[in-house]
Amino acid sequence: MAVKDVVSALIEPQLKILGYDLANVSFRKEGANYILRVVIDKDGPVSMDDIVRAGDLISPLLDEADPIKSSYMLDVTSLGAEKPIKLERLERYLNERVNLGLREAVDKKNALEGELVSLTKEEVTIKVDNKKKGNVTIRRDLIANARLAIKF
C-alpha cells in the first residue's frame, strides 16, 4: 500500500472528529528532503489555528504508528484562501464572498463575484460589488464551479 494511503487511513478518522476533511496527502522528495504534505479542509475558511491544531493531532499519530521508515518533514496546509467549494455544499458558505464560474454568460460575464446572500433549490443570489442594482440571482444549473473569494 502506498504511503499516502496508509497515512490517509490513519489520520482521516481523527481529523473528522475535529471537524476537518482530509483533502489530500502526498509524499515525495523535494530537494534533499522527503515531504509528507497533508491538506485539510473544512466548511468555511481554514485558519492558522486550524493548521496548528491538525498538525498537533497528526504528528503523534504518525510517531506512534511509524508508517514511514525514512526521515521526512510534515507539512500541514489548507486548500488556500480561495479554495474550491463543492456545489452541493454551497449553502454552508452563506454570507461569505464567493466566485461563481458560469456555464453561460450572465450580463456578458462568465463569472460573478460577491457575497452569497441567499439560496434556494433552483436559484442563487449574490450581492455583486460593481452592480448598481446590487444583487444578481441566477439559476443553480448555470453554475459550473465555485470558490471562496478575497476582496482586494
GUBA-442625 format. One record per residue (C-alpha): residue number from 1; x, y, z; residue in one letter. Coordinates in nm, 2 decimals, padded with zeros to 4 digits. Example, Ala and Ser with C-alpha at 12.3 -4.5 7.8 and 13.67 -1.06 7.14 Angstrom:
BEGIN
+-----+--------+--------+--------+------+
! seq !      u !      v !      w ! type !
+-----+--------+--------+--------+------+
!   1 !  01.23 ! -00.45 !  00.78 !    A !
!   2 !  01.37 ! -00.11 !  00.71 !    S !
+-----+--------+--------+--------+------+
//
This chain:
BEGIN
+-----+--------+--------+--------+------+
! seq !      u !      v !      w ! type !
+-----+--------+--------+--------+------+
!   1 !  00.00 !  00.00 !  00.00 !    M !
!   2 !  00.13 !  00.35 ! -00.09 !    A !
!   3 !  00.25 !  00.58 !  00.19 !    V !
!   4 ! -00.03 !  00.83 !  00.12 !    K !
!   5 ! -00.30 !  00.56 !  00.15 !    D !
!   6 ! -00.16 !  00.43 !  00.48 !    V !
!   7 ! -00.13 !  00.79 !  00.62 !    V !
!   8 ! -00.48 !  00.88 !  00.50 !    S !
!   9 ! -00.63 !  00.57 !  00.66 !    A !
!  10 ! -00.45 !  00.66 !  00.99 !    L !
!  11 ! -00.54 !  01.03 !  01.02 !    I !
!  12 ! -00.87 !  01.08 !  00.84 !    E !
!  13 ! -01.10 !  00.94 !  01.11 !    P !
!  14 ! -00.92 !  01.16 !  01.38 !    Q !
!  15 ! -00.94 !  01.47 !  01.16 !    L !
!  16 ! -01.31 !  01.41 !  01.11 !    K !
!  17 ! -01.36 !  01.41 !  01.49 !    I !
!  18 ! -01.21 !  01.76 !  01.50 !    L !
!  19 ! -01.44 !  01.88 !  01.21 !    G !
!  20 ! -01.18 !  01.87 !  00.93 !    Y !
!  21 ! -01.19 !  01.69 !  00.59 !    D !
!  22 ! -00.88 !  01.53 !  00.45 !    L !
!  23 ! -00.84 !  01.70 !  00.11 !    A !
!  24 ! -00.51 !  01.53 !  00.00 !    N !
!  25 ! -00.20 !  01.35 !  00.12 !    V !
!  26 !  00.12 !  01.34 ! -00.08 !    S !
!  27 !  00.47 !  01.20 !  00.00 !    F !
!  28 !  00.76 !  01.29 ! -00.23 !    R !
!  29 !  01.11 !  01.41 ! -00.24 !    K !
!  30 !  01.16 !  01.78 ! -00.27 !    E !
!  31 !  01.52 !  01.88 ! -00.30 !    G !
!  32 !  01.72 !  01.68 ! -00.04 !    A !
!  33 !  01.42 !  01.61 !  00.18 !    N !
!  34 !  01.11 !  01.39 !  00.18 !    Y !
!  35 !  00.79 !  01.59 !  00.25 !    I !
!  36 !  00.47 !  01.44 !  00.38 !    L !
!  37 !  00.21 !  01.71 !  00.28 !    R !
!  38 ! -00.13 !  01.68 !  00.44 !    V !
!  39 ! -00.40 !  01.92 !  00.30 !    V !
!  40 ! -00.70 !  01.98 !  00.53 !    I !
!  41 ! -01.03 !  02.15 !  00.47 !    D !
!  42 ! -01.35 !  02.24 !  00.65 !    K !
!  43 ! -01.66 !  02.44 !  00.58 !    D !
!  44 ! -01.56 !  02.80 !  00.58 !    G !
!  45 ! -01.20 !  02.94 !  00.59 !    P !
!  46 ! -00.92 !  02.73 !  00.74 !    V !
!  47 ! -00.72 !  02.94 !  00.98 !    S !
!  48 ! -00.36 !  02.91 !  01.10 !    M !
!  49 ! -00.51 !  02.78 !  01.43 !    D !
!  50 ! -00.68 !  02.50 !  01.24 !    D !
!  51 ! -00.35 !  02.41 !  01.07 !    I !
!  52 ! -00.17 !  02.40 !  01.41 !    V !
!  53 ! -00.45 !  02.20 !  01.57 !    R !
!  54 ! -00.45 !  01.95 !  01.29 !    A !
!  55 ! -00.07 !  01.92 !  01.30 !    G !
!  56 ! -00.08 !  01.87 !  01.67 !    D !
!  57 ! -00.32 !  01.58 !  01.61 !    L !
!  58 ! -00.14 !  01.42 !  01.31 !    I !
!  59 !  00.22 !  01.43 !  01.44 !    S !
!  60 !  00.18 !  01.20 !  01.74 !    P !
!  61 ! -00.04 !  00.96 !  01.53 !    L !
!  62 !  00.24 !  00.93 !  01.28 !    L !
!  63 !  00.51 !  00.90 !  01.56 !    D !
!  64 !  00.31 !  00.61 !  01.72 !    E !
!  65 !  00.22 !  00.42 !  01.40 !    A !
!  66 !  00.56 !  00.49 !  01.23 !    D !
!  67 !  00.43 !  00.42 !  00.88 !    P !
!  68 !  00.73 !  00.60 !  00.71 !    I !
!  69 !  01.07 !  00.45 !  00.78 !    K !
!  70 !  01.28 !  00.73 !  00.62 !    S !
!  71 !  01.31 !  01.07 !  00.77 !    S !
!  72 !  01.07 !  01.33 !  00.64 !    Y !
!  73 !  00.91 !  01.67 !  00.72 !    M !
!  74 !  00.54 !  01.70 !  00.79 !    L !
!  75 !  00.37 !  01.99 !  00.62 !    D !
!  76 !  00.01 !  02.05 !  00.71 !    V !
!  77 ! -00.17 !  02.30 !  00.49 !    T !
!  78 ! -00.51 !  02.40 !  00.35 !    S !
!  79 ! -00.66 !  02.44 !  00.00 !    L !
!  80 ! -00.59 !  02.82 !  00.04 !    G !
!  81 ! -00.79 !  03.13 !  00.09 !    A !
!  82 ! -00.97 !  03.09 ! -00.24 !    E !
!  83 ! -01.04 !  02.72 ! -00.21 !    K !
!  84 ! -01.29 !  02.55 ! -00.44 !    P !
!  85 ! -01.63 !  02.49 ! -00.30 !    I !
!  86 ! -01.83 !  02.17 ! -00.38 !    K !
!  87 ! -02.16 !  02.29 ! -00.54 !    L !
!  88 ! -02.36 !  02.06 ! -00.31 !    E !
!  89 ! -02.21 !  02.24 ! -00.01 !    R !
!  90 ! -02.28 !  02.60 ! -00.14 !    L !
!  91 ! -02.53 !  02.66 !  00.14 !    E !
!  92 ! -02.26 !  02.63 !  00.40 !    R !
!  93 ! -02.10 !  02.95 !  00.26 !    Y !
!  94 ! -02.40 !  03.18 !  00.30 !    L !
!  95 ! -02.28 !  03.54 !  00.38 !    N !
!  96 ! -01.93 !  03.45 !  00.25 !    E !
!  97 ! -01.76 !  03.61 ! -00.05 !    R !
!  98 ! -01.76 !  03.37 ! -00.34 !    V !
!  99 ! -01.67 !  03.35 ! -00.71 !    N !
! 100 ! -01.91 !  03.16 ! -00.93 !    L !
! 101 ! -01.79 !  03.03 ! -01.27 !    G !
! 102 ! -02.09 !  03.01 ! -01.51 !    L !
! 103 ! -02.18 !  02.77 ! -01.78 !    R !
! 104 ! -02.34 !  03.05 ! -01.98 !    E !
! 105 ! -02.27 !  03.43 ! -01.96 !    A !
! 106 ! -02.49 !  03.64 ! -01.74 !    V !
! 107 ! -02.49 !  04.01 ! -01.82 !    D !
! 108 ! -02.20 !  03.93 ! -02.06 !    K !
! 109 ! -01.99 !  03.78 ! -01.77 !    K !
! 110 ! -01.87 !  03.42 ! -01.74 !    N !
! 111 ! -01.82 !  03.46 ! -01.36 !    A !
! 112 ! -01.98 !  03.65 ! -01.08 !    L !
! 113 ! -01.81 !  03.75 ! -00.76 !    E !
! 114 ! -01.97 !  03.88 ! -00.44 !    G !
! 115 ! -02.14 !  03.79 ! -00.11 !    E !
! 116 ! -02.36 !  03.49 ! -00.12 !    L !
! 117 ! -02.68 !  03.63 !  00.02 !    V !
! 118 ! -02.95 !  03.36 ! -00.04 !    S !
! 119 ! -03.01 !  03.02 ! -00.20 !    L !
! 120 ! -03.30 !  02.80 ! -00.29 !    T !
! 121 ! -03.30 !  02.46 ! -00.46 !    K !
! 122 ! -03.33 !  02.64 ! -00.80 !    E !
! 123 ! -03.15 !  02.98 ! -00.76 !    E !
! 124 ! -02.86 !  03.15 ! -00.60 !    V !
! 125 ! -02.84 !  03.52 ! -00.52 !    T !
! 126 ! -02.51 !  03.71 ! -00.47 !    I !
! 127 ! -02.45 !  04.08 ! -00.39 !    K !
! 128 ! -02.21 !  04.19 ! -00.67 !    V !
! 129 ! -01.99 !  04.48 ! -00.58 !    D !
! 130 ! -01.98 !  04.65 ! -00.92 !    N !
! 131 ! -02.36 !  04.62 ! -00.99 !    K !
! 132 ! -02.57 !  04.93 ! -00.93 !    K !
! 133 ! -02.87 !  04.71 ! -00.85 !    K !
! 134 ! -02.66 !  04.51 ! -00.61 !    G !
! 135 ! -02.80 !  04.16 ! -00.61 !    N !
! 136 ! -02.79 !  03.91 ! -00.90 !    V !
! 137 ! -03.00 !  03.60 ! -00.90 !    T !
! 138 ! -02.91 !  03.31 ! -01.13 !    I !
! 139 ! -03.03 !  02.95 ! -01.18 !    R !
! 140 ! -02.82 !  02.70 ! -00.99 !    R !
! 141 ! -02.78 !  02.48 ! -01.30 !    D !
! 142 ! -02.58 !  02.77 ! -01.46 !    L !
! 143 ! -02.31 !  02.74 ! -01.20 !    I !
! 144 ! -02.01 !  02.54 ! -01.33 !    A !
! 145 ! -01.78 !  02.58 ! -01.03 !    N !
! 146 ! -01.75 !  02.79 ! -00.71 !    A !
! 147 ! -01.47 !  02.90 ! -00.49 !    R !
! 148 ! -01.42 !  03.13 ! -00.19 !    L !
! 149 ! -01.30 !  03.48 ! -00.30 !    A !
! 150 ! -01.09 !  03.75 ! -00.14 !    I !
! 151 ! -01.17 !  04.12 ! -00.19 !    K !
! 152 ! -00.86 !  04.33 ! -00.26 !    F !
+-----+--------+--------+--------+------+
//
